[in-house]
Amino acid sequence: MAQAAFQHHFVEQGDITLHCVSAGQGPLVLLAHGFPGLWYSWRHQLPALAEAGYRAVALDMRGYGDSSRPLDSDAYRFDHLAADLFAVQACFGQDSAVLVGHDFGANLAWHMGLHHPQRISAIAALASPRGMPLAGGGDVRPSELFAGVAAQHFFHMHYFQQPGVAEADLAGCEESFLRRLFWALGAEGDLLDWTRYPSGGTTYMDVLAEPPRALPWDWMSEADFATYLSAYLSQPGAAVFAGGLNSYRAMDANWGRFRERLFEPLPCPALFIAGESDPVIKLCPDDVFERQRELVPDLRGDIRIPSAGHFVQQEQPQATNAALLTFLRSL
């Protein structure tokens, strides 16, 4: 299915406008990206899901692409993001959907499956497992964990906490930052090289190495990257990376608001997928995946895909699509 077959929609939710892209007809499958991401992060999944008989809808999450980009981190709490998903469901006339989330979208998927099982019938989480402390899934406030890591070496989750700092550091460096970050998070990159750098006086640009190879890469063409860059730069100044930076800053608020239910069993079926070389997986404590099995009684797969890093659905789309479709057919 060519991109020309994708349909673009704009959904109003309060004072937020949400841009999303759909393909196919059938049961609703919502696709929620993380950082750095866009609806375009699901370009390989939309046609596969449509051809399998589903109505696939990929969002530009609030803060990204052609959706509204509020600058206040409070606007990125889970309750606001849940309202966004409900508005999209209503747009397509569906009371229930399967939610597939990557990175911050995976964190949202775990939340939605726990708190809104009447609206989210099943979830598939990519890259961020349930119960990961650094993702807000533990019994310690996330910013305290970030500060503990930053006491040893540079840590981006701590660096991003102070509003305005990263925005100023990245101004004028957007193209280089995105290119370096995509490479560092991929299977061939080395995001965790930051352990060689102290926190004091270090910016994210200091620790992200220039990719050893120019575009195109196996999983990203020059046109793909240009799509990302133009979408991020379509709104200026602090709004460029508003979605990603403020999602990090909202983690304490989400943790405080919902921590009493953090360790309740998930009531819906779930799937977890990650690339074997994902640096996020390397940041997980050894017991996270054992805990995930306990917290997700109906976990229908815990899949590691070879030759993939953080962007598993883009780096290895065929394997990711096969796992997603097997899961969807099991429901």
Secondary structure as GFF3:
##gff-version 3
##sequence-region A 1 331
A	DSSP	three_ten_helix	3	5	.	.	.	ID=ss1
A	DSSP	beta_strand	7	13	.	.	.	ID=ss2
A	DSSP	beta_strand	16	23	.	.	.	ID=ss3
A	DSSP	beta_strand	28	32	.	.	.	ID=ss4
A	DSSP	three_ten_helix	39	42	.	.	.	ID=ss5
A	DSSP	alpha_helix	45	51	.	.	.	ID=ss6
A	DSSP	beta_strand	55	60	.	.	.	ID=ss7
A	DSSP	three_ten_helix	73	76	.	.	.	ID=ss8
A	DSSP	alpha_helix	78	91	.	.	.	ID=ss9
A	DSSP	beta_strand	97	102	.	.	.	ID=ss10
A	DSSP	alpha_helix	104	115	.	.	.	ID=ss11
A	DSSP	beta_strand	120	126	.	.	.	ID=ss12
A	DSSP	three_ten_helix	133	135	.	.	.	ID=ss13
A	DSSP	alpha_helix	142	150	.	.	.	ID=ss14
A	DSSP	alpha_helix	156	159	.	.	.	ID=ss15
A	DSSP	alpha_helix	165	170	.	.	.	ID=ss16
A	DSSP	alpha_helix	174	185	.	.	.	ID=ss17
A	DSSP	three_ten_helix	191	196	.	.	.	ID=ss18
A	DSSP	alpha_helix	204	207	.	.	.	ID=ss19
A	DSSP	alpha_helix	222	232	.	.	.	ID=ss20
A	DSSP	three_ten_helix	237	239	.	.	.	ID=ss21
A	DSSP	alpha_helix	242	249	.	.	.	ID=ss22
A	DSSP	alpha_helix	251	258	.	.	.	ID=ss23
A	DSSP	three_ten_helix	259	261	.	.	.	ID=ss24
A	DSSP	beta_strand	270	275	.	.	.	ID=ss25
A	DSSP	alpha_helix	279	282	.	.	.	ID=ss26
A	DSSP	alpha_helix	288	295	.	.	.	ID=ss27
A	DSSP	beta_strand	299	305	.	.	.	ID=ss28
A	DSSP	alpha_helix	312	315	.	.	.	ID=ss29
A	DSSP	alpha_helix	317	329	.	.	.	ID=ss30
###
